[in-house]
Amino acid sequence: MTNRSRVIDETLINLFEPSDIATTVSAARSITRDMGFEKNRQFLIASAVSELATNILRYAGRGQVIIRIIMEGEREGIEVVARDSGPGIHDIEQAMQDHFSGGAGLGLGLPSVKRIMDEFSLESSPGVGTTVTALKWRN
């Protein structure tokens, strides 16, 4: 979120178990639908949210996803913040390469989230945790 953005609404989902991923994806679909995103964009954003939530459970065991509706001037967007206190990402550059996986996954998660969303940032420190912030503008 930029300094000129303001939060209109915020939904926080704590992730502890696999069913929480479905709750997070459902929230993203509902919010994007209510915001007026086209169906294909709703699906893509929900896919990005699913990747982020899955990564939290897979690598950190627990964390949270915050979904915000934000306004910046006349633009409206959805901002997703996924954070955990897990082991962190040791090599961010490598993690952002297609087909790299630190675990059993396909290695499409973070690069695909970056491609889907309009803005993307990742902060991670080994032993401290990871925060991914991704934003998609509606107009």
N, C-alpha and C positions, 0 to 999 in steps of 0.2 A: 504494500500500500504506500502510495506517495504521500508527501506532506499535505498535498491539496485534496486528498481523498477524505471522504467521511463515511463512516459505517452507518448503514441504514438498519440492518438487522444482522444478527449473529446466532449461529447454532453451533454448540459444542457437543461433540460425541467422544466419549472416552472409549478406548479400545482395550479390551481385556481378552476377548475370545472371538473365534471366527464369525459368530453370528453378528458381532458388532460391525463387521465389514458390510454386511447386507443393510444394516441400519444406516450406515454412512452413505452408501450408494443410493438408497431410497431417498434420503434427505436431499442429496445433490440433485436427483431427478426431479423431485417435487419443487425445490427452490428454483431450478432453471426453468421448469415448466411455468411456474407462477411469474417468473420474470419475463416470459415471452421469448425465450430462446427457441430457435427452430428445433424440430425433433432430432435431426442428425447431430446438432451441437449439444443437445441435452445428453444424448448417448455418449458422445465423445468426452464431455466433461465428467459424466458418471464413470466412464472407463478410467480416466485419469485419477479420479478420487479413489476408485477401487484399487488401482496400482499403489497409490500412496498408503492407503490403509493396510493393504496386504503386506507391504514392505515393513510397516511398523510392527505388525504381529510376527512376521517371519524373522526379522533381525533383532528387534528390541523386546518382543514379548508383550509390550503394552505401550500406550501413548495416547495421543488425542488428535482429532481432526476438528478444526474450526472452519466453518463455512460462513463467509460474510457476504452480504450484499453491500456494495460500495458505490458511491457516486463521486465523480470527478468532473466538475462542471456539468455538462449535459450528458456525459457518458455514464452508463450504468454497467457494473460488472460484478462478477462473482470471484471472490478471492478465497482460496483454500490454503489453510496453514496446517501442515502435518508435522507433528513434533513428537519426539521421544527422548528418553534418557538412556538409550541403549549404548552399544559399544562404539557408535560413530562409524563414519566411513573413512577408512585409512587413506584411500587414494581417490579423491573426488573426480579427477580428470579421467581415470580409468573407469569409474562407475558410470560416467556419462557417455561412455562408448557403447554403441549398439552391440548387442550380443555378449556383453560382459555380465557375469553374474557372480555375486559373492556367495551364493548358496545354490539351492536346487532350482531356481527360476530360469526363465529363458533369456534373461538379460535385456528385456525390452522395456522395463518399467520406467525408470527415470528419463531416459532419452525420449520415450513416447510421450510422457507427461509434458516435457519441454516442447515437443512438436505440437501437441494439441492446444496448449495454452498460449496466450499472447505474451505473458511475462512469466518468468521463472527464476527463482533464486534458491540456492542450496547452501546451508551452513552446517558444517559438521566438524566435530572434534572427537578424536578417539577417547573413549572413556567418559565423555560428557553427553553426547547425543547428537541428534540430527534435527534440523528444522528445514522443511521445504515450503516455500511460499510460491503459489502459482495463481495467476489471474487471467480471466477471460472476459473481454469486453463484449457487451451485447450489441452496442452500436458504435 
